[in-house]
Amino acid sequence: MSEQPRPATLKQLRESGWLSRTVKHEIRDNFLAMLKRGDELFPGIIGYENTVIPEVNLALIAGHDMLFLGEKGQAKSRLMRSLVRFLDDEIPYLDLPGCPVHEDPYRPITRAGRAALAELPEDKVPIAWWPRKQRYAERLSPGTKFADIIGEIDPAKLALGTSMAAEEALHFGLIPRMHRGIFAMNEIPELDELVQVGLFNILEERDVQIRGYPVQFDIDVLILFSANPATYNRSGKVIPQLKDRIGSLIQTHYPLDRATGIDIMEQESGVTLDGEFPVLVPPFMKEIIEQVSICARRSRYIDHQSGVSARFSIANYRTMVASARHRGVRLGEKPAVPRISDLGHIYSSSLGKLELDMMGAHQMSEKQVLESIQAEAIKTVFEEYVDKHGLDEIADVFSKGIKIEVGDMLPSKHYAERLKRVPRAWEKAFEVNPGENEAVRASCVEFVLAGLYAGDRISRSQKHGRITYEVK
């Protein structure tokens, strides 16, 4: 059976049985239908199932405009963009030349739209269709002017004789142009106060006032905001009237446990581990990368108000895998396996992503802070494995004068040869990541050595990119 063609005129639209809904009713109806069917509501959003998502669900049912409040890298923008999936696939609008908005065919808000319905027979009123993806617009606050999101008097139209008080004299901003859609404003505290005033007027009255001319529009739009708590809660950054008119405040957060953080890191990194140059990442290396972010969020050297984004873990994970793959290609090792020495390269993906607390860090450089945080992360993960595997006895090996050299470009067989003298003790280390692969064993060796060093059991010296561990 062939699919029915879409209505192309107002008459055909009425005959099709299409019903007009506000955008919030449309979203609510589609959301409830998906909820009833048991559909996945927010695909790709990890760690918010029992905290953030329930609050978003209720806000959608309530028909609220929303503010997503959280530190950087907490998926605020992703959550806002995900709401597009609750819109219809496409909606009809009046296809009128020069009309600045996508008019509801049954309830036009502009003079041009109302005139078309009054002057033309319904079979002559053209209808076009607006796809879901085009019904979302987003703006970053810094540099945003009133004219950008609300509108301005168009001087070209005035020059042609249009009255300043006439609707035709206006150039519409983003919000009026998103009539029947979703508009998102990132970092609302950075908005000029005049723009904030215009926003709360839209939230309350759903109309536009430009340069004192009260041109009345019944604007139909879902408005979303994002902000960082440090600036949003600062007195004077957001006018109280605007805060009061936002229906729901949704508090986001960083992953509540390390496993969730790893899931996010692996999903968002987009790293392919197979292919011509495969990489095998031991579990403890993933844990260390995520633990570095956890330790950074707790560190007294880091500005907690700024936060440590999930992008910090993602970028470091990509760098670690890249370093291992680089070694694998150079040395012909398949699969390549990340080691602790690969973490020596994550400074390039870490520097600039942290803001130091100048009171806590004192005279420490950003690199020194990162080294301190990395050592703490290694120690934390290592101690968990020590409790499980009894790896601390390996430290006794170094009391016999053994020295072990490691490095990100040393072949894995180097480690195997060096450890032939002490096979029994190191069998404990290999329980961390069971396997006979030389590259996996090399990674285990470096993990144990770095853990013993972080626990102050052995000493370490570095020269020309090589690290030597020995007894203190």
Secondary structure, DSSP 4 states (H G I P E B T S, - for coil): -PPPPPP-BHHHHHHHT-----HHHHHHHHHHHHHHHT--SSTT--S-TTTHHHHHHHHHHHT--EEEE--TTSSHHHHHHHGGGGS-SEEEEE--TT-SS---SSS--SHHHHHHHHHS-GGGSBEEEEEGGGGEEEEESTT--HHHHTEEE-HHHHHTT--TTSGGGEEE-HHHHTTTEEEEEE-GGGS-HHHHHHHHHHHHH----BTTB-------EEEEEEE-HHHHTSTTTS-HHHHHH-SEEEE--S-SSHHHHHHHHHHHH-----SSS-B---HHHHHHHHHHHHHHHH-TTB-TTT---HHHHHHHHHHHHHHHHHHHHHHT-SSB---GGGGGGTHHHHTTS--B-HHHHTT--HHHHHHHHHHHHHHHHHHHHHHHH-GGGGGGGGGGT--EEE-TTS-HHHHHHHGGGSHHHHHHHHTSS----HHHHHHHHHHHHHHHHHTTSSEEEEETTEEEEE--
